[in-house]
Structures are given as C-alpha cells and as structure tokens.
Amino acid sequence: MYAQVSTHVTLLNRLVDGSDLSAWTDFHRRYGELIRGFARRRGAQDADCDDVLQDVLVSLTRAMPQFSYDPQRGKFRSFLKTVVDRAVYKKLRQNPPDSSLDAFDGYDAIGEGDGDADAAWESEWRHYHIRQAMQTIDVEFNQSDRLVFRHYVVGGKAPGETAELLGVTINQVYKAKSNILKRLSELIARQVEEEG
C-alpha cells in the first residue's frame, strides 16, 4: 500500500481556489522545511527562516487568485525557488548577516542567478524529495528494516556491526538496504515526474 500524496499541481489548484484552508496546511507541511532549509543555507537565522516561510505564504496567498500554473513555461520547482529566493533576499536585505555597507553588495550577493543560491536550492530540493519519500518508507516498511536502514545506510555503520547491534543477520541487513533503496528510488522518480 502506498501513502497517497497529492501532486503539486493538485495542491496548486486547491490553493488557487482560495476556499480550501487545508490546502495551506498541506503546502506548509510539504514545503515548509524546504523553504526554511534554503533560507538557512543562504545565511538567514532560524527566526528569519520562519519569517521567510511566512513571507512566501503571504506572497502566494496574494498571487494565487490570478495564478495559472503552466508547465510549458517552467517547472514548479523553479517557480517556487523564485518566490522563496525573493523572500530570502528581502529578509537578508532587512537584516544582512554583516550589516556594514561594504559587506552587503546588493542583490548579486544573494539573489537570482547566483550559483550559490542555485546549488543551495538544488541541495534542499533533493533533501525535500528524500524527506517526502521517507514518510512513505515509514508507513510501508517494518521497524526492524527501517532501523537497519538508518544504522547501515544513513549512519554508515558496517553491515556486521549493524546486524549485531540490532540482533539480525547480515543477510537481513543487505535485504533491508536493497528493498528500501529500491523503493526510495521509485518514490523519488515518481515525485520528480509529478513536478512536470
């Protein structure tokens, strides 16, 4: 059984509608940590990351009644990056990490087209997909397999050490790793396809 996750297009349509308050909760749940993580990578403090998230939600709330997503014009991730990047820029401009004028050189330092911003967004986007897929893994796999995966794959413990620590065979360690990695690949591929 697969956990049902609505696509970004479905979610966007729900946001455009304006009367679906749960759509904003879903958006926050799905993209909140992505937005905060990107802001953090760009130099925002934790409190500023929360402000960036709120600014993104306010901007989207204002824009959604006239919004029409067209995948021919670009990917959803690019659209979201633009909105988030602008909110981060605005916040960092208000509270630059180093407030001296020499240290803050305008939008080029942190704005659109910045290779560091692009790399930060791509890294956060990958983490976002992994977090989304891991929610399904947590539902579909038993606790023993998930623990093996976390110790062996995520934690980098040796197969024998993982087997001994968790009281399973080395074969079970390899099997859990293989099954979960295969499923993660499928889930992430589906998520990327749904992005358009």
Beta strands, then each sheet from edge to edge (+ up, - down):
end
